[in-house]
């Protein structure tokens, strides 16, 4: 779903992934991603200050790329490269991406 110049969910990537692993595999992967990424985002969002964990951001980036959460992956990539990312901004983008997935 695109909002202005924002690509929350890459529909082409979702379709390709469904084609590669089938609908059952896709649903299983999606539920796993949502469960695990929600835990990571909650942990990172609870941080008050300091740099976000590179390991957590790397995990989120890889998972987001797999499922076509392009903007979330880009935010994680920028954080890994040293950019300051506010925990609240990460959480909001994750929530918006998750919600956009429901209509993708």
Buried (B, 14 or more C-beta within 10 A) or exposed (E): BEEEEEBBBBBEBBEEBBEEEEEEEBEEBBEEBBEEBBEBBEEBBEBEEEEBBEEBBBBBBEBBBBBBBBBBBBBBBBBBEEEEBEBEEBBEBBEBBBEBBEEB
